[in-house]
Amino acid sequence: FMVLGGHLPVWLWLLPVAALLLGTGFGLVVVDLAITIWRARAPMGPAYFVLAGLCALCATAGFGSAFACALAGLGGSGLSVLLKSGVPLHAIAGLGGWLTLTAMGVSYRLLAMFMLAPDVDMRRMRTTLVAGSASIGLVVGGGLFAIAAETGIDGVLAVAGCLGFVTLALYGRNIVFLYWRRERAQLELNATMAAWGFVSLAAAVLLAGVLAFAGSFRAHVEAFAFLIAFGWLSGLVLAKLYKIVAFLTWIETYGPALGRTATPRVQDLVAERRAAKWFGGYFISVWSGTAALLFNQPSAFRIAALAMTVATLGIVRHLIRTRRLADVAGPLRLPNGTSAPHLLYASI
């Protein structure tokens, strides 16, 4: 892309090579996860969301590879036409299919686990999955057909958008059920911050509806994409990662000593009150950045992006402290039969 911007000599072969390498990496991940799910004795409902997300990942990588070849002057007029009209399909397959469907499935499992809530009814989960998969399938299949037939993709996107709204409404209903039926009375930080991610998703859906009704969605698509990518997806990932890192660190470090000596709780590995300010700063920065994009204020957006970066670094620092057992009380930190975990990999 620096070549396309004129910042490097003209080595357009770099794009197809990069696409090949990236596609190979994605392919290995898809095979690894698909085999893991296939070998499960009875895959749960969330696993099928992940499988649907992996299918969308293949479509996303396929679009990207085609674009890379077209930008390098390969593939003839067919890929050039796809490059001209297919970028929205690529973005929707990635953000809406690969990332969102996967995040939905993972959130079902983790919220139920960490909040001690009953699993969502399989029929409700299946209905949500069918609606979401149909939406992404329509975007990819219908979009490609519309491009080939030269009829324009606006109609396909409109129908797929309606299906997408239905999917998110069904998903929102299921998430409310998990929070409502939880047995953990006091929400932990990861669940509270995940709720802020869900609020960002709801805000993005509302924003898309308002912009579409006003006929200005294309003019403000950057604000919508930013709120989806950083408010909903990244916000949810950071919130759940905060709990996952602590949980896996607890298993790795104290699992061998359970039942033989006193060990800390999972919550003893984190300092939620101190971490909460960084999560709060992150979401406020994302929402401020979205507003700056809506009102075309580039300076305000840069400030918001900088604040978001600082807040992310603050969250990362807390993840490192968790791996270092820095917030565990001295007597319980490393009892007999335990060893300190490594920072970036597990020793078991």
C-alpha positions in Angstrom: 0.0 0.0 0.0 3.0 2.3 0.5 3.9 1.5 -3.1 0.4 2.5 -4.3 0.8 5.8 -2.3 4.1 6.5 -4.1 6.3 6.1 -1.0 8.2 3.1 -2.3 9.4 2.0 -5.8 6.9 0.2 -7.9 6.9 -3.4 -6.6 3.3 -4.3 -7.2 4.1 -8.0 -6.9 4.3 -7.3 -3.1 0.5 -7.3 -2.8 -0.2 -10.7 -4.3 2.6 -12.2 -2.3 1.3 -10.7 0.9 -2.2 -12.0 0.0 -0.8 -15.5 -0.5 1.0 -15.4 2.9 -2.0 -14.0 4.7 -4.4 -16.5 3.0 -2.1 -19.3 4.1 -2.1 -18.1 7.7 -5.8 -17.7 7.7 -6.2 -21.2 6.1 -4.1 -22.8 8.9 -6.3 -21.1 11.5 -9.5 -22.2 9.8 -8.3 -25.8 9.6 -7.1 -25.8 13.2 -10.3 -24.5 14.6 -12.6 -26.5 12.3 -10.8 -29.8 13.3 -11.1 -28.8 17.0 -14.9 -28.3 16.7 -15.3 -31.4 14.5 -13.6 -33.6 17.1 -15.8 -32.3 19.9 -18.2 -35.0 21.0 -21.2 -32.7 21.0 -20.4 -29.2 19.7 -22.4 -26.6 21.6 -24.5 -23.9 19.8 -21.7 -21.2 20.1 -19.4 -23.5 18.1 -21.6 -23.1 15.1 -21.3 -19.3 15.3 -17.5 -19.8 15.1 -17.9 -22.1 12.1 -20.1 -19.5 10.3 -17.5 -16.9 11.2 -14.7 -19.0 9.7 -16.7 -19.3 6.5 -17.0 -15.6 6.4 -13.3 -15.3 7.0 -12.6 -17.4 3.9 -14.9 -15.0 1.9 -13.1 -12.0 3.4 -9.7 -13.4 2.5 -10.9 -14.3 -1.0 -12.1 -10.8 -1.7 -8.9 -9.3 -0.3 -6.7 -11.6 -2.5 -8.7 -10.7 -5.5 -8.3 -7.0 -4.8 -4.6 -7.5 -4.3 -4.3 -9.1 -7.7 -6.4 -6.4 -9.3 -4.2 -3.7 -7.8 -1.1 -5.4 -9.1 -2.6 -5.5 -12.6 -3.4 -9.2 -12.6 -6.6 -11.0 -13.4 -7.9 -8.9 -16.2 -11.1 -6.8 -16.3 -13.1 -9.2 -14.2 -11.1 -8.5 -11.0 -11.0 -4.8 -11.9 -14.8 -4.7 -11.9 -14.8 -6.6 -8.6 -12.3 -4.1 -7.1 -14.5 -1.2 -8.2 -17.7 -2.4 -6.7 -16.8 -5.1 -4.2 -15.1 -3.3 -1.3 -18.4 -3.0 0.7 -18.8 -6.8 0.3 -15.3 -7.3 1.6 -15.9 -5.1 4.6 -19.2 -6.6 5.5 -17.9 -10.2 5.2 -15.0 -9.2 7.5 -16.7 -7.0 10.2 -20.2 -8.4 10.0 -19.4 -12.1 9.2 -16.0 -13.2 10.4 -15.6 -10.9 13.5 -19.2 -10.3 14.6 -20.6 -13.9 14.2 -17.5 -15.2 16.0 -17.8 -12.6 18.7 -21.5 -13.6 19.2 -20.7 -17.3 19.6 -17.8 -16.6 22.0 -19.9 -14.1 24.1 -22.7 -16.7 24.5 -20.2 -19.1 26.1 -18.1 -16.7 28.2 -21.0 -14.7 29.6 -22.8 -17.8 30.7 -19.6 -19.2 32.2 -18.4 -16.1 34.0 -21.8 -14.8 35.2 -23.1 -18.2 36.2 -26.1 -17.8 33.9 -28.1 -20.6 32.1 -27.3 -21.2 28.5 -29.4 -19.5 25.9 -32.2 -21.7 24.5 -30.9 -23.6 21.4 -33.8 -22.6 19.3 -33.2 -18.9 20.0 -29.5 -19.3 19.3 -30.2 -21.2 16.1 -32.7 -18.6 14.8 -30.1 -15.9 15.4 -27.4 -17.9 13.6 -29.6 -18.6 10.6 -30.5 -14.9 10.3 -26.9 -13.8 10.6 -25.6 -16.4 8.2 -28.3 -15.6 5.7 -27.4 -11.9 5.8 -23.7 -12.6 5.2 -24.5 -15.2 2.6 -26.7 -12.8 0.7 -24.0 -10.1 0.8 -21.4 -12.4 -0.6 -23.4 -14.5 -3.0 -26.0 -11.9 -4.0 -23.3 -9.2 -4.2 -21.1 -11.2 -6.5 -24.1 -12.0 -8.8 -25.2 -8.3 -8.9 -21.7 -7.2 -9.8 -21.5 -9.9 -12.6 -24.9 -8.9 -13.9 -24.0 -5.2 -13.6 -27.2 -4.4 -11.7 -25.6 -2.6 -8.8 -25.3 -3.9 -5.2 -27.5 -1.4 -3.4 -30.6 -3.6 -3.5 -28.6 -6.6 -2.1 -27.1 -4.5 0.6 -30.6 -3.1 1.6 -32.1 -6.6 2.0 -29.0 -7.9 3.8 -29.1 -4.8 6.1 -32.7 -5.6 7.1 -31.6 -9.2 7.9 -28.7 -7.8 9.8 -30.9 -5.7 12.0 -33.1 -8.7 12.7 -30.0 -10.7 13.7 -28.7 -8.1 16.1 -32.2 -7.7 17.6 -32.4 -11.4 18.3 -28.8 -11.4 19.6 -29.6 -8.5 21.9 -32.6 -10.3 23.3 -30.4 -13.3 24.1 -27.7 -11.1 25.8 -30.4 -9.5 28.0 -31.5 -12.9 29.0 -28.0 -13.9 30.1 -27.6 -10.7 32.2 -31.2 -11.1 33.6 -30.9 -14.7 34.6 -27.3 -14.6 36.0 -26.7 -16.1 39.4 -23.7 -13.9 40.2 -25.3 -10.9 41.9 -22.3 -8.6 41.7 -21.1 -8.1 38.2 -17.4 -8.4 37.7 -15.5 -5.8 35.7 -15.3 -8.0 32.6 -19.1 -8.4 32.5 -19.7 -4.7 33.2 -17.3 -3.6 30.4 -18.8 -6.2 28.1 -22.1 -4.5 28.7 -20.6 -1.2 27.5 -19.5 -3.1 24.4 -23.1 -4.2 23.9 -24.2 -0.6 24.4 -21.8 0.4 21.6 -23.3 -2.2 19.3 -26.8 -0.9 20.0 -25.6 2.6 19.4 -24.1 1.6 16.1 -27.3 -0.1 15.0 -29.3 3.0 16.0 -26.8 5.2 14.2 -27.0 3.1 11.0 -30.8 3.3 11.0 -30.8 7.1 11.5 -28.2 7.6 8.8 -29.9 5.3 6.4 -33.3 7.1 7.0 -31.6 10.4 6.4 -29.9 9.2 3.3 -26.4 10.0 4.6 -25.1 6.6 5.5 -22.4 6.6 2.8 -21.2 10.0 3.9 -20.7 8.9 7.5 -19.9 5.2 7.0 -16.5 5.8 8.7 -18.2 6.7 12.0 -20.3 3.6 11.9 -17.4 1.3 11.0 -15.3 2.9 13.8 -17.9 2.4 16.4 -18.4 -1.3 15.3 -14.7 -2.1 15.2 -13.6 -0.4 18.4 -16.7 0.1 20.5 -18.3 -3.3 19.9 -15.7 -5.7 18.7 -12.5 -4.4 20.4 -14.3 -3.3 23.5 -15.8 -6.8 23.9 -12.5 -8.5 23.3 -10.6 -6.3 25.8 -13.4 -6.9 28.4 -13.4 -10.7 28.1 -9.6 -10.9 27.7 -9.3 -9.3 31.2 -11.1 -12.3 32.7 -9.6 -14.9 30.4 -6.0 -14.0 31.2 -6.7 -14.1 34.9 -8.6 -17.4 34.6 -6.0 -19.2 32.5 -3.2 -17.8 34.7 -5.0 -19.1 37.8 -5.3 -22.6 36.3 -1.7 -22.7 35.1 -0.2 -21.4 38.4 -2.4 -22.7 41.1 -4.0 -25.8 39.5 -1.2 -28.2 40.6 -1.6 -27.0 44.2 -5.4 -27.1 44.6 -6.5 -29.2 47.5 -3.0 -29.3 49.1 -2.5 -25.7 50.2 -4.2 -22.4 50.4 -4.5 -20.7 47.0 -6.0 -17.3 45.9 -9.3 -16.9 44.0 -9.3 -15.9 40.3 -10.5 -12.4 41.4 -7.4 -12.1 43.6 -5.2 -12.0 40.5 -6.7 -8.7 39.3 -7.2 -5.1 40.7 -10.6 -4.2 39.2 -10.9 -0.8 40.7 -7.7 0.4 39.2 -8.4 -1.2 35.9 -11.9 0.2 35.6 -10.6 3.7 34.9 -8.7 2.5 31.9 -11.7 0.7 30.5 -13.8 3.8 31.2 -11.3 6.0 29.4 -11.2 3.5 26.4 -15.0 3.6 25.8 -15.3 7.3 26.3 -12.5 7.8 23.8 -14.2 5.6 21.3 -17.5 7.3 21.6 -15.8 10.7 21.4 -14.0 9.6 18.3 -17.2 8.5 16.7 -18.8 11.9 17.4 -15.8 13.6 15.9 -16.1 11.6 12.7 -19.8 12.3 12.5 -19.3 16.1 12.8 -16.1 16.1 10.7 -13.7 17.2 13.4 -10.3 15.7 12.5 -8.4 17.3 15.3 -10.9 16.1 17.9 -10.7 12.6 16.3 -6.9 12.5 16.6 -7.2 13.5 20.3 -9.7 10.7 20.9 -7.6 8.2 19.0 -4.6 9.1 21.2 -6.6 8.8 24.4 -7.9 5.4 23.2 -4.4 4.3 22.6 -3.3 5.4 26.0 -6.3 3.6 27.6 -5.5 0.4 25.7 -1.9 0.5 27.0 -3.3 0.9 30.5 -5.4 -2.2 30.0 -2.4 -4.1 28.6 -0.4 -3.1 31.7 -3.0 -4.7 33.9 -2.9 -7.9 31.8 0.8 -8.0 32.3 0.4 -7.5 36.0 -2.0 -10.4 36.1 0.5 -12.7 34.4 3.2 -11.4 36.8 0.9 -12.1 39.8 1.6 -8.5 40.9 -1.8 -8.0 42.6 -1.8 -11.3 44.6 -1.2 -10.9 48.3 2.3 -12.0 49.3 1.6 -15.1 51.4 -0.6 -16.6 48.6 1.4 -15.5 45.6 3.5 -18.7 45.2 2.7 -21.4 47.7 4.6 -24.7 47.7 4.1 -26.7 44.6 3.6 -23.7 42.3 5.8 -21.7 40.0 5.5 -18.2 38.4 3.9 -18.2 34.9 5.8 -17.0 31.9 4.6 -13.7 30.4 3.5 -14.8 26.9 3.1 -18.6 27.0 1.9 -21.3 29.3 4.4 -23.8 30.8 1.9 -26.7 30.8 
